[in-house]
Amino acid sequence: MQTVILTKDSQQGILDYLLKRSPNNYGQYESVVADIIANVREKGDAAVFDYTKQFDKWDIHADNIRVTEEEIEDAFGQAEDAFVSVMKKSAANIEDFHKKQIRNSWIDTKPDGSILGQRILPIAISGVYVPGGKAAYPSSVLMNVIPAKVAGVERIVMTTPAGADGKVNPGTLVAARIAGVDEIYKVGGAQAIAAMAFGTKSIPKVDKITGPGNIFVALAKKACFGYVSIDSIAGPSEILVLADETANPRYVAADLLSQAEHDPLASAILITTSEALAEQVPAQIEGFLKVNPRADIIRESLDNYGYILLANSIDSAVDAANAIASEHLEILTKDPYQVMTKIKNAGAIFLGEYSSEPLGDYFAGPNHILPTNGTARFFSPLSVDDFVKKTSLISYSKEALEKVHKDIELFAEKEGLTAHANSIRVRFE
């Protein structure tokens, strides 16, 4: 990790460097992804099967593309009972948290006969992408599916890559059953996104696609947006720890590594007002790396995107945290709640030394599908709101419209839209 004195110039330089990891900066892959999408859109299943055989190395066809009930039962047989129990506890916490996000339709009536309202309904079909490859993430299944179920989505379709043996990770299948997935298809990559966006004979077209993936998945979601809704274009994982002299250096080091282990592109940043802490944390990191099986990935991540920023005050540290707008923000200070009130941009905030980031990843209940690459300035965590659509309701009586019809006609005429004005005027000729 690089130790840097925090200034406006160093802050801006780090921000610019971190943003290079964004999927928006991987244009060299866009043509490949565009070809895959076009091929799936034109040829449907045939293209999906060809790409799966090419990339995932197994013989997929119409009869084995969908996960069977027997495969799910077998997955439960392979999973440890303790793990299944933990997933069920986590699912209950996630469901309880997201139920508090439910909003209801409403209608407002006035004495003059005007009625205004908003109708809130769930989308019909939700698609979720679950990565396979280097690691399986049952937690992401729970986080993507449960908010959709709470929102009232009736049909949830999941795609996830299978191994060369044509089998899906058992933990992923168990999580899918616990969460309430209706259909699971053994397809990954950009071809899976295209299949859900446009539909094939085997895979239905969905209304929205959520879930993280590699650069090809991210670019495919970006390219298909508009034909289908998406949650976001996810970038690499990131954590920012904001700490003062009261922070435990061992805890800080452990928490930084919790995200650095995801990917060589992951970012781990410590912003601190304590020179002593800045000196102690690297030694703790080295101690952890000596026994960590993912040490190579972590070292590459920390070498490229790991920083210790020394700030001259908590206020300047907070300013930097707001500018970086990290996916995960831990506050390890004497009074974390007071510092929290100054934070404007973060995907999720973890307060105090016993609120380590993995608590949010796996168990607490808030969603771990979070904005990355500084997008916490204007994006939010995945929520129930992502799986509903809102329709405005408008009803005026003749009496209500008569009071305002000349105002509406004037507005329309000032915009040069005479037919708009006439649509109102003819009712009072």
MOFEN-V740951 format. One record per residue. SS is DSSP state (helix for helix, strand for strand, loop for the rest). PHI is phi as a letter, one per 20 degrees, with the letter a starting at -180 (none if undefined). BURIAL is 1 if it has 24 or more other ideal C-beta (glycine too) atoms within 12 Angstrom, else 0. Layout:
# MOFEN-V740951
[[SS,PHI,BURIAL] [SS,PHI,BURIAL]]
This chain:
# MOFEN-V740951
[[loop,none,1] [strand,e,0] [strand,e,0] [strand,c,1] [strand,f,1] [loop,f,1] [loop,c,0] [helix,f,0] [helix,f,0] [helix,f,1] [helix,f,1] [helix,f,0] [helix,f,0] [helix,f,1] [helix,g,1] [helix,f,0] [helix,f,1] [helix,f,1] [helix,f,1] [helix,f,0] [helix,e,1] [loop,f,1] [helix,g,1] [helix,f,0] [helix,d,0] [loop,d,1] [helix,f,0] [helix,f,0] [helix,e,1] [helix,f,0] [helix,f,0] [helix,f,0] [helix,f,1] [helix,f,0] [helix,f,0] [helix,f,1] [helix,f,1] [helix,f,0] [helix,f,1] [helix,f,1] [helix,f,1] [helix,e,0] [helix,d,0] [loop,m,1] [helix,g,1] [helix,g,0] [helix,f,1] [helix,f,1] [helix,f,1] [helix,f,0] [helix,f,1] [helix,f,1] [helix,f,0] [helix,f,0] [helix,e,1] [helix,d,1] [loop,m,0] [loop,b,1] [loop,e,0] [loop,e,1] [loop,b,0] [loop,f,0] [loop,e,0] [loop,c,0] [loop,f,1] [strand,e,1] [loop,f,1] [loop,e,0] [helix,f,0] [helix,f,0] [helix,f,1] [helix,f,1] [helix,f,0] [helix,f,0] [helix,f,1] [helix,f,1] [helix,f,0] [helix,e,0] [loop,f,1] [loop,f,0] [helix,g,0] [helix,f,0] [helix,f,0] [helix,g,1] [helix,f,0] [helix,f,0] [helix,f,1] [helix,f,1] [helix,f,0] [helix,f,1] [helix,g,1] [helix,f,0] [helix,f,1] [helix,f,1] [helix,f,1] [helix,f,0] [helix,f,1] [helix,f,1] [helix,f,0] [loop,f,0] [loop,e,1] [loop,f,0] [loop,d,0] [loop,d,0] [loop,f,0] [strand,b,0] [strand,c,0] [strand,c,0] [strand,d,0] [loop,c,0] [loop,g,0] [loop,e,0] [loop,n,0] [loop,e,0] [strand,c,0] [strand,c,0] [strand,a,0] [strand,c,0] [strand,d,0] [strand,d,1] [strand,c,0] [strand,f,1] [loop,f,1] [loop,f,1] [strand,c,1] [strand,d,1] [strand,d,1] [strand,c,1] [strand,d,1] [strand,c,1] [loop,f,1] [loop,c,1] [loop,m,1] [loop,f,0] [loop,b,0] [loop,d,1] [loop,c,1] [helix,g,1] [helix,f,1] [helix,f,1] [helix,f,1] [helix,f,1] [helix,f,1] [helix,e,1] [helix,e,1] [helix,f,1] [helix,g,1] [helix,f,1] [helix,f,1] [helix,f,1] [helix,f,1] [loop,o,1] [loop,f,1] [loop,e,0] [strand,c,1] [strand,d,1] [strand,d,1] [strand,c,1] [strand,d,1] [strand,b,1] [loop,f,1] [loop,e,1] [loop,f,0] [loop,f,0] [loop,e,0] [loop,m,1] [loop,d,1] [loop,e,1] [loop,g,1] [helix,g,1] [helix,f,1] [helix,f,1] [helix,f,1] [helix,f,1] [helix,f,1] [helix,f,1] [helix,f,1] [helix,f,1] [helix,f,1] [loop,o,1] [loop,f,1] [loop,e,1] [strand,b,1] [strand,c,1] [strand,d,1] [loop,e,1] [loop,c,1] [loop,c,1] [helix,m,1] [helix,f,1] [helix,f,1] [helix,f,1] [helix,f,1] [helix,f,1] [helix,f,1] [helix,f,1] [helix,f,1] [helix,d,1] [loop,n,1] [loop,c,1] [loop,f,0] [loop,e,1] [loop,d,1] [loop,f,1] [loop,f,1] [loop,d,1] [loop,e,1] [strand,b,1] [strand,d,1] [strand,c,1] [loop,o,1] [loop,e,1] [loop,a,1] [loop,f,1] [helix,f,1] [helix,f,1] [helix,f,1] [helix,f,1] [helix,f,1] [helix,f,1] [helix,f,1] [helix,f,1] [helix,f,1] [helix,e,1] [strand,f,0] [loop,o,0] [loop,f,1] [strand,b,1] [strand,e,1] [strand,c,1] [loop,f,1] [loop,a,1] [loop,d,1] [loop,f,1] [loop,d,1] [loop,f,1] [loop,f,1] [strand,b,1] [strand,c,1] [strand,c,1] [strand,d,1] [strand,d,1] [strand,c,1] [loop,d,1] [loop,f,0] [loop,e,0] [loop,f,1] [loop,e,1] [helix,f,1] [helix,f,0] [helix,f,1] [helix,f,1] [helix,f,1] [helix,f,1] [helix,f,1] [helix,f,1] [helix,f,1] [helix,f,1] [helix,d,1] [helix,f,1] [loop,f,1] [loop,f,1] [loop,a,1] [loop,f,1] [loop,e,1] [loop,f,1] [strand,d,1] [strand,c,1] [strand,c,1] [strand,d,1] [strand,d,1] [strand,b,1] [loop,e,1] [loop,d,1] [helix,f,0] [helix,f,0] [helix,f,1] [helix,f,1] [helix,e,0] [helix,e,1] [helix,f,1] [helix,g,1] [helix,f,0] [helix,f,1] [helix,f,1] [helix,f,0] [helix,f,0] [helix,f,1] [helix,f,1] [loop,f,0] [loop,c,0] [loop,e,0] [loop,f,0] [loop,d,1] [helix,g,0] [helix,f,0] [helix,f,1] [helix,f,1] [helix,f,1] [helix,f,0] [helix,f,1] [helix,f,1] [helix,f,0] [helix,e,1] [helix,c,1] [strand,d,1] [strand,c,1] [strand,d,1] [strand,d,1] [strand,e,1] [loop,d,1] [loop,e,0] [loop,a,0] [helix,f,1] [helix,f,0] [helix,f,1] [helix,f,1] [helix,f,1] [helix,g,1] [helix,f,1] [helix,f,1] [helix,f,1] [helix,f,1] [helix,f,1] [loop,l,1] [loop,f,1] [loop,g,1] [strand,d,1] [strand,c,1] [strand,d,1] [strand,d,1] [strand,d,1] [loop,c,1] [loop,g,0] [loop,c,0] [helix,f,1] [helix,f,0] [helix,f,0] [helix,f,1] [helix,g,1] [loop,f,0] [loop,e,1] [loop,e,1] [loop,d,0] [loop,c,1] [loop,a,1] [loop,f,1] [strand,b,1] [strand,d,1] [strand,d,1] [strand,d,1] [loop,n,1] [loop,f,1] [loop,d,0] [loop,d,1] [loop,f,1] [helix,g,1] [helix,f,1] [helix,g,1] [helix,f,1] [helix,f,1] [helix,d,1] [loop,c,1] [loop,f,1] [loop,p,1] [loop,g,1] [loop,f,1] [loop,e,1] [loop,e,1] [loop,c,1] [loop,f,1] [loop,c,1] [loop,l,1] [loop,m,1] [helix,f,1] [helix,f,1] [helix,f,0] [loop,b,0] [loop,d,1] [loop,c,1] [loop,f,1] [loop,g,1] [loop,b,1] [helix,g,1] [helix,g,1] [helix,f,1] [helix,d,1] [strand,c,1] [strand,c,0] [strand,d,0] [strand,c,0] [strand,f,0] [strand,d,0] [strand,c,0] [strand,b,0] [loop,d,0] [loop,f,0] [helix,g,0] [helix,f,0] [helix,f,0] [helix,f,1] [helix,f,0] [helix,f,0] [helix,c,0] [helix,f,1] [helix,f,0] [helix,f,0] [helix,f,1] [helix,f,1] [helix,f,0] [helix,g,0] [helix,f,0] [helix,f,0] [helix,f,0] [loop,e,0] [loop,m,0] [loop,d,0] [helix,f,0] [helix,f,0] [helix,f,0] [helix,g,0] [helix,f,0] [helix,f,0] [helix,e,1] [helix,f,0] [helix,f,0] [helix,f,0] [helix,c,0] [loop,f,0]]
